[in-house]
Amino acid sequence: MTKERLKKTGFVAWVGICGNLLLALFKGVIGSFAHSTALLADALHTASEALYAFATSRGTRVVRMPSDDDDPPNAQARMETFTSVIVAVFMFIIGIQIGISAMKSIYNGVITPPNEYALATIIAAIFLREILYQYCARVKKPARGGLNSSVWKHRTGVYSSLVALAGAGGALLGKLLGLQYFYYLDPLAGLIVGLLILRMAYYLLHEAMSFFLEHTKQPKDTDLLLQTAQRVNGVITVEDLRIREFGHYVIVDVKISVNPRISIIEGNEIAKDLKALLMERFFHITDVNIQVCPYDPGYPYKNNLEIEQKEFSSMLH
């Protein structure tokens, strides 16, 4: 179940990356010929989305590693996180460059609007993005309580195109009405899109640094996960439960206590039952790592009780 879900999640991520790269190339080429700052900025925003998705998809191998407070992250985990930081910095540079270019255009004055086909290109890009969203949403069903974050980013990216649409459309409307000051809407839209890229870069950097500093997120459904795990037959106590998030991957680390007199096979069966239950009830969970340890009632009970193994049931529930 876990491998199939990871494969499907990774497939959706790569479809989004390739789709965004093609859209960025399409909008960038047309934007250059149409002399539209807004369309060029939107193209770079779409390319930044592809970079964002690439950085977070690489986090799969990181978040699947068991979390252990006694051991520092290994070299592979640090390298994956470092890649995300590099991508975030690159996105910051893109956003700043777009902003500088847009402000220069506004300062120097805009005397001509973009060509008409820039508007048609933006509309076509919005339509193609919606097709991409619908496809990804069907391949990977949304998690309970909301859309999967990787799929949702396909839709939120439309906001950038809408800003570009308003900028290029407003400039062309100014040409139609003979209002030259409307031409400034195109570079102004480019400036806003640049800010959206900076916002995206900030969130990626925040995610990467949070993981690098080994900050574990505890979402609101932690209590529900604890209650569900405690109900599994054979689980005496849930010693620890942590939820780690990186991009659109959610990994749960659970440490449970079981009857110390049961066999290793029985302990593994309890762990399998627990994992299957959590994966079934919480669809947004990508994987579950379970550590099984013997239940320790504490001093003096563990030393003073001499009970034959046959007097214990294999499971206490």
C-alpha positions in Angstrom: 0.0 0.0 0.0 2.8 2.4 1.0 4.9 1.8 -2.1 1.9 2.2 -4.4 0.9 5.5 -2.7 4.4 6.8 -2.8 4.7 5.9 -6.5 1.4 7.6 -7.3 2.4 10.7 -5.3 5.7 10.9 -7.1 4.0 10.5 -10.5 1.7 13.4 -9.8 4.6 15.5 -8.7 6.6 14.8 -11.9 3.5 15.4 -14.1 3.2 18.8 -12.4 6.9 19.6 -12.9 6.9 18.7 -16.6 3.6 20.5 -17.2 4.8 23.7 -15.5 8.1 23.7 -17.4 6.3 23.4 -20.8 3.8 26.1 -19.8 6.7 28.4 -18.7 8.5 27.9 -22.0 5.3 28.6 -23.9 4.5 31.8 -22.0 8.1 32.9 -22.0 8.5 32.7 -25.8 5.2 34.4 -26.5 5.9 37.1 -23.8 9.2 38.0 -25.4 7.7 38.5 -28.9 4.6 40.3 -27.4 6.7 42.7 -25.3 4.6 41.9 -22.2 6.3 42.3 -18.8 3.4 40.6 -17.1 3.4 37.5 -19.3 7.2 37.2 -18.9 6.9 37.4 -15.1 4.1 34.8 -15.2 6.3 32.5 -17.2 9.1 32.8 -14.6 6.5 32.3 -11.8 5.4 29.0 -13.5 9.1 28.0 -13.8 9.5 28.7 -10.2 6.6 26.4 -9.4 8.4 23.7 -11.2 11.5 24.3 -9.1 9.4 24.3 -6.0 7.8 21.0 -6.9 11.2 19.5 -7.8 12.7 20.5 -4.4 9.8 19.2 -2.4 9.6 15.9 -4.4 13.2 15.2 -3.5 12.2 15.4 0.1 10.6 11.9 -0.2 13.8 10.2 0.6 14.4 12.6 3.5 11.1 12.3 5.3 11.0 8.6 5.0 14.1 8.2 7.2 13.2 7.3 10.8 13.4 10.2 13.2 15.7 9.7 16.1 16.6 12.5 18.6 19.9 10.7 19.5 21.2 10.6 15.9 21.8 13.7 13.7 20.4 13.7 10.2 22.6 11.7 7.8 24.6 13.2 4.9 21.8 12.3 2.4 19.2 14.2 4.4 21.4 17.2 4.7 22.1 17.2 1.0 18.4 17.0 0.1 17.6 19.9 2.4 20.6 21.9 1.0 19.1 21.4 -2.5 15.9 23.0 -1.3 17.8 25.9 0.1 19.6 26.5 -3.2 16.4 26.4 -5.1 14.8 28.8 -2.7 17.7 31.3 -3.1 17.5 31.0 -6.9 13.7 31.8 -6.7 14.5 34.8 -4.5 16.9 36.0 -7.2 14.3 35.5 -9.9 11.6 37.4 -7.9 14.0 40.3 -7.2 15.1 40.5 -10.9 11.5 40.6 -12.1 10.7 43.4 -9.6 13.7 45.5 -10.6 12.8 45.1 -14.3 9.2 46.0 -13.7 10.1 49.1 -11.6 12.6 50.2 -14.3 9.8 50.0 -16.9 7.5 52.1 -14.8 10.2 54.6 -14.0 11.3 55.0 -17.6 7.7 55.3 -18.8 5.6 52.9 -20.9 4.7 54.2 -24.3 3.4 51.1 -26.0 1.1 48.3 -24.8 1.8 44.6 -25.3 0.6 42.9 -28.5 -2.9 41.4 -28.6 -1.8 37.8 -28.7 -0.2 38.2 -25.2 -3.8 38.3 -23.8 -4.8 35.2 -25.8 -1.7 33.4 -24.5 -2.5 34.1 -20.9 -6.1 32.8 -21.4 -4.8 29.7 -23.1 -2.3 29.1 -20.2 -5.1 29.4 -17.6 -7.1 26.8 -19.5 -4.2 24.4 -19.9 -3.3 24.8 -16.2 -6.9 23.9 -15.2 -6.7 20.7 -17.4 -3.4 19.8 -15.6 -5.1 20.4 -12.2 -8.1 18.2 -13.1 -5.9 15.4 -14.3 -3.7 15.4 -11.2 -6.7 15.6 -8.9 -8.2 12.5 -10.5 -4.9 10.6 -10.4 -4.4 11.3 -6.7 -7.5 11.8 -4.7 -7.5 14.7 -2.2 -6.9 14.0 1.5 -9.7 14.3 4.0 -10.3 17.9 4.9 -8.7 19.4 1.9 -6.8 19.0 -1.4 -3.4 17.4 -1.4 -0.9 20.2 -1.3 1.0 19.2 -4.4 -2.3 19.2 -6.4 -3.5 22.4 -4.8 -0.4 24.3 -6.0 -1.5 23.8 -9.6 -4.6 25.7 -8.8 -3.1 28.5 -6.7 -0.6 29.1 -9.5 -3.6 30.4 -11.5 -3.5 33.6 -9.3 -0.3 34.6 -11.0 -1.9 34.2 -14.5 -4.9 36.2 -13.4 -2.7 39.1 -12.3 -0.9 38.9 -15.7 -4.3 38.8 -17.4 -5.4 41.9 -15.6 -2.2 43.7 -16.4 -2.0 42.8 -20.1 -5.8 43.2 -20.5 -5.8 46.6 -18.8 -3.0 47.8 -21.0 -4.8 46.7 -24.2 -8.0 48.3 -22.9 -6.1 51.5 -22.5 -5.0 51.3 -26.1 -8.6 50.8 -27.2 -9.8 53.7 -25.2 -6.8 55.9 -25.9 -5.7 56.0 -22.3 -2.0 55.8 -22.3 -1.6 55.6 -18.5 -3.3 52.2 -18.6 -0.1 50.9 -20.3 1.5 50.9 -16.8 -0.8 48.1 -15.7 1.4 45.6 -17.6 4.7 46.2 -15.7 2.7 46.7 -12.5 1.3 43.2 -12.9 4.8 42.0 -13.5 5.9 43.6 -10.2 3.0 41.8 -8.3 4.0 38.5 -9.9 7.5 39.0 -8.7 6.2 39.4 -5.2 4.3 36.2 -5.5 7.6 34.4 -6.5 9.3 35.9 -3.4 6.4 34.6 -1.3 6.8 31.1 -2.8 10.6 31.2 -2.2 10.0 32.2 1.4 7.8 29.2 2.1 10.2 26.8 0.5 13.1 28.2 2.5 11.0 28.0 5.7 10.2 24.3 5.1 13.8 23.4 4.3 15.2 25.2 7.3 12.6 23.8 9.6 13.6 20.3 8.6 17.3 21.1 8.7 16.9 22.3 12.3 14.9 19.1 13.1 11.7 20.9 14.0 8.9 18.3 14.0 5.5 19.6 13.1 2.5 18.5 15.2 -0.7 19.1 13.2 -4.1 19.3 14.8 -5.0 15.7 14.1 -2.1 14.4 16.3 -4.6 13.6 19.1 -6.8 11.7 16.7 -3.9 9.7 15.5 -2.9 8.8 19.1 -6.4 7.7 19.9 -6.6 5.5 16.7 -3.2 3.9 17.5 -4.2 3.2 21.1 -7.2 1.2 19.9 -5.2 -1.4 18.0 -5.3 -4.8 19.6 -1.9 -5.5 21.2 -0.8 -1.9 21.7 -0.4 -1.3 25.5 0.8 2.3 25.2 1.8 4.8 22.5 5.2 6.0 23.8 5.7 8.6 21.1 4.0 9.9 17.9 5.5 12.4 15.6 4.3 13.8 12.3 6.9 15.1 9.8 6.0 17.1 6.8 8.1 18.1 3.8 6.2 19.5 0.8 3.3 17.2 0.1 4.7 14.2 2.0 3.4 13.4 5.5 5.3 10.7 7.5 4.2 9.4 10.9 6.7 8.0 13.3 5.2 5.9 16.1 6.8 4.2 19.1 4.5 1.6 20.8 4.8 -0.7 23.8 3.6 -4.3 23.6 3.5 -7.3 26.0 7.2 -8.2 26.7 6.3 -11.9 26.7 5.0 -12.1 23.1 7.1 -13.3 20.2 8.9 -11.1 17.6 6.4 -12.3 14.9 3.5 -11.2 17.1 5.0 -7.8 17.6 5.5 -7.4 13.9 1.9 -8.3 13.3 0.7 -5.6 15.7 2.9 -3.1 13.9 1.4 -4.2 10.5 -2.1 -3.8 11.9 -1.4 -0.4 13.2 0.2 0.8 10.0 -2.6 -0.5 7.9 -5.2 1.2 10.1 -3.5 4.6 10.0 -2.9 4.5 6.2 -6.5 3.5 5.7 -8.1 6.1 7.9 -5.8 9.0 7.1 -5.4 9.2 3.4 -3.0 12.2 3.5 -0.4 10.1 5.3 2.3 8.9 2.9 4.1 6.4 5.2 4.2 5.2 8.8 7.4 4.1 10.6 6.7 2.0 13.7 9.1 1.1 16.5 8.0 -1.7 18.7 9.4 -2.0 22.2 8.5 -4.2 25.3 6.2 -2.6 27.9 8.1 -1.7 31.1 5.8 -1.2 34.1 8.6 0.3 36.1 10.3 -0.4 39.4 9.5 -2.5 41.6 7.0 -4.4 39.5 9.4 -5.6 36.8 11.9 -7.0 39.3 9.6 -8.4 42.0 7.1 -10.3 39.8 8.1 -13.9 38.9 5.4 -15.1 36.6 5.8 -17.9 34.1 5.5 -17.0 30.5 2.5 -19.2 30.0 0.5 -17.1 32.4 0.7 -14.1 30.1 -1.6 -13.7 27.1 0.1 -12.9 23.9 -1.8 -9.6 23.7 -3.1 -7.6 26.6 -6.2 -6.3 24.8 
